[in-house]
């Protein structure tokens, strides 16, 4: 089981390289949510992404301290939904 998880995480890492290059210079508003109790992914990735995008795009970053990897099925899911709705309703998210 652990071997399969390692393979999946390696595949995710390889997938993110072209995504990283494609979002360079993004100018549209971005919402980033970070599950602080994520049991699969590095918990610093959300903040790193926010910092990477901040020079060119308005970034809204939210951290959810007790949220697991799948936030939508946790108690944090309601707060996440509220935060996303607020983001879309804001003046800065002209998507």
C-alpha positions as CSV (number, residue, x, y, z in Angstrom):
1,X,0.0,0.0,0.0
2,X,2.8,2.5,0.9
3,X,4.5,1.7,-2.3
4,X,1.4,2.7,-4.3
5,X,1.2,6.0,-2.4
6,X,4.8,6.8,-3.1
7,X,4.2,6.1,-6.8
8,X,1.1,8.4,-6.8
9,X,3.0,11.2,-5.0
10,X,5.8,10.9,-7.6
11,X,3.3,11.1,-10.4
12,X,1.7,14.2,-8.8
13,X,5.1,15.8,-8.5
14,X,5.9,15.1,-12.2
15,X,2.5,16.5,-13.2
16,X,3.1,19.8,-11.4
17,X,6.2,20.8,-13.3
18,X,4.4,21.8,-16.5
19,X,1.6,23.3,-14.4
20,X,4.1,25.4,-12.6
21,X,5.4,26.8,-15.9
22,X,2.0,27.3,-17.3
23,X,0.8,29.5,-14.4
24,X,3.9,31.7,-14.4
25,X,2.6,35.3,-15.0
26,X,-1.0,34.5,-14.2
27,X,-2.9,37.7,-13.7
28,X,-6.5,36.6,-12.8
29,X,-7.5,36.4,-9.1
30,X,-6.7,33.1,-7.5
31,X,-8.2,31.3,-4.5
32,X,-5.9,28.8,-2.7
33,X,-7.1,26.6,0.1
34,X,-4.6,24.6,2.3
35,X,-5.6,21.7,4.5
36,X,-3.3,21.9,7.4
37,X,-4.0,18.3,8.5
38,X,-3.5,16.9,5.0
39,X,-2.1,13.4,5.4
40,X,-1.0,13.0,1.8
41,X,0.5,16.3,0.5
42,X,3.1,18.7,1.8
43,X,1.3,21.2,4.0
44,X,3.5,24.1,2.8
45,X,2.5,23.8,-0.9
46,X,-0.4,26.2,-0.7
47,X,1.6,29.0,0.9
48,X,4.4,28.4,-1.6
49,X,2.0,28.6,-4.5
50,X,0.4,31.8,-3.1
51,X,3.9,33.4,-2.7
52,X,4.8,32.3,-6.3
53,X,1.7,33.8,-7.8
54,X,1.5,37.0,-5.7
55,X,3.8,39.1,-7.8
56,X,1.5,38.9,-10.8
57,X,-2.0,37.8,-9.5
58,X,-4.3,38.8,-6.7
59,X,-4.2,35.8,-4.3
60,X,-6.7,34.9,-1.7
61,X,-5.1,32.3,0.6
62,X,-7.0,30.3,3.2
63,X,-5.6,27.8,5.7
64,X,-7.8,25.3,7.4
65,X,-6.0,24.0,10.5
66,X,-8.0,20.8,11.2
67,X,-8.9,20.0,7.6
68,X,-7.7,16.6,6.1
69,X,-6.7,16.0,2.5
70,X,-10.4,15.8,1.4
71,X,-11.6,19.0,2.9
72,X,-15.1,18.9,1.4
73,X,-16.0,15.8,3.5
74,X,-14.8,17.3,6.8
75,X,-16.2,19.9,9.1
76,X,-14.0,22.5,7.3
77,X,-16.0,21.8,4.1
78,X,-18.7,24.3,5.1
79,X,-16.1,27.0,5.8
80,X,-14.4,26.2,2.5
81,X,-17.6,26.6,0.6
82,X,-18.4,29.9,2.3
83,X,-14.9,31.2,1.6
84,X,-15.1,30.2,-2.1
85,X,-18.5,31.8,-2.4
86,X,-17.2,35.0,-0.8
87,X,-14.2,34.9,-3.3
88,X,-16.5,34.7,-6.3
89,X,-18.8,37.4,-4.9
90,X,-15.9,39.8,-4.3
91,X,-15.0,42.7,-6.6
92,X,-11.5,41.3,-7.2
93,X,-12.6,38.0,-8.7
94,X,-13.5,39.2,-12.2
95,X,-13.2,35.7,-13.6
